Amino acid sequence: TGFGHLSTQRSASAIYTLLIVLILIAPWFAMARIPIRVTGNPETIDAYQVVRKVSDGHILTISLKTGASLGILICVPLLLDTRYSLLLLICGGVALLLSTRSLRSRVEVLIGAILGIILILVSAIGSAILIPQALIPIVLLLFIATGLVLALTVIDPKMRPWVTRIADTLSLISLLALVPITTLVWGIL
């Protein structure tokens, strides 16, 4: 019962990937709502209009992220049957979780963190069920990830630039891997 002639897993993987990207670019939609003019004439800026546009943009961002998150949660059960689809869930969860470092809104951070954690945990449980012999490495990786998250919160400020670079690299790799992994789920690669 997929979309058109596509299987359910193929449809879910495409929708999942598009929704992850939508969540990550939602703040840019909000920024696009604020008109910026570059002219030679100095203009007065109506502060009330800017505040209203920023508020409307924040509401738009939260709405997009909430709706896309619900769509992703609907896709998750459909992506628990192959290794590639589980890898897709993990990459999406890591991308969302690490992207929260650059957000300022508490609600956006909450949405990204909760959804990222859910995706990582569900994919870990799905991996343990799909590949029972990998249970011990999966549990060890979860413990290591938990230790890293705890270490990041109490790390010395002198080491933070290195940690930030590592987190940025992991975030970029997980984001760039979404489309190739989706093509693996589709069987194209």
N, C-alpha and C positions, 0 to 999 in steps of 0.2 A: 504494500500500500504506500508506495513512495510517491514522489512528485512526477507526474507524467509517466514516462517509461523508466525512470530511475528507481533504483532500490531505495529502501528506507534509509539504510546506512549512508549511501551516497548523498541523498538529499540532506540528511541531518548533518553530515560533515561540512557540506557547502554552507548551509545556514549557520552552523556553529562558527565557522571561520569568519563569515561576514559579520556576525554579531559581535565577536571578539574585537574585530577591527573597528566596528561602530562604537563600542564602549571606549576604545582607546583614543578615537578621534572626536568624541562628543564635545570636549571643551573647545575644539576649533570651530565647531558649529556655533557655539555661544560667542566666541570672539568675532566671528564673521558678522554678527548682528550689530556690532558697534561700528557706526560709520566713521571712517577716518578719511579726511581730505588733506592732501598735500598741495597747498597753493602758496603763492607768494604773498597773499594778503592775510594779514593777521585777523583771525576771527575770534569772536567771543564764544566761549564754550558754555553751553547751558548745563550746569552741574546736575540739575534735576533730571534732565534727559539722559545723561550718562549713567547716573545711578539707576534709573529705571531700566535702561538697556542692559546693564550688568545684572540686575536682579532678574530680568526676563531671561537672559542667557543662562543664569545659574539654574533657573527652573527648567529650562529646556534641557540642559545637560543632565540634571538629575532624572528627568522624565525619560530621556533616551537611555541612560544607563540602567534605570530600573526596568524598563520594558525589555531591553536587550538581555538583561540578566535573567528575567523570567523565561524568555525564549531559549536561552542557553540551557537553563535547568530542564526545559522540556526536551531538548535534544540529547541531554546526557544519557538517559537510559538506552537510547538508540545507538550509542557509540561505545557500548561495553563488550562487544563481541570479538574484536580482533586486536592484535598487538598495535597496529598502526593507529587505529581509532583511540586506543588508550594513550598512545604517545601524543596524539592530537589534543586530548583532554589535558594531559600534563603540561604541554607547551602553552596552551591557553591559560591554564591556572597560574603558571610561573609568570607569564607576560602580564597578567592582571595584577598579581600580587606585587611584583617588582615595580609596576607603574605607579603604585600608590605613593611611592617616595616623592614624586614630583607634584602631587596634588595638595591643594591648600584647604579645600572644603572637607569638613569632617564627614559629611554624608557621602561624598564621592569616595573618600578613603574607606569608609565602612562598607560600601557596596563592593568596591574592588577587592578588599581584603577578605570579606566573607565569601564572595563568589570564588576567588582564587583558592582559598583554603578548601572549600567544598569540592572544587574540581580536582585538586591534588589528592585529597583523601578518597574521593570516589574512584579515581583512577588507580590509586594504590590498592584499594580493596578489590577492584575489578581485575587488576593485574595478579593479585594473590589467588583469585578464583580461577582466572584463565590459565595462569602458569603457576601451579602449586609448588613446583620445585624452586621458584624464585621468591618464595615467601621470606626467607631469612635475609637475602639482600635487600628486598623492599623495606622490611622493618628497619634494617640498618640505615638505609638511605633516609627514611623518615626521621630516625633519631638524629642523624647528622644534620639534616635540614632544620630540625627543631633547635639543635645546638647552635647552628649558625644564626638563626633568627634571634635567639637569646643573646648570643655574643654581639650581634649588631646593635642591640639596645644598650649595652654596657661597655662598648669598646672605647678605648682612649681616643680623644679627638684628633690626635696626631696621625692615627691610622685610618681615619675616616675617608680621606681621599682615595686610598687604595681600595677600601671596601666599596666605595661608591663606584669606582672604575670597574670592579669585578661585578657588582650588581648591574651596572649599565650594560656590560658585555653580555651577561646572562639574559637580561631583558631583551636585548637586540637579537641575540641568537634565537631565543624562543619565539620572538615575533616573526623573524625571517623564516623560521622553520614551519610556520603554520600552513602556508600554501603548498610547499613541497610534500608535507605530510598528508594534506588533503588529497593531493594527486595520488599518493600511495594508497589511501583509502579507496579512491575511485578505481585503482588498478591501472592508472595511466603510466606510472613509473615503475 
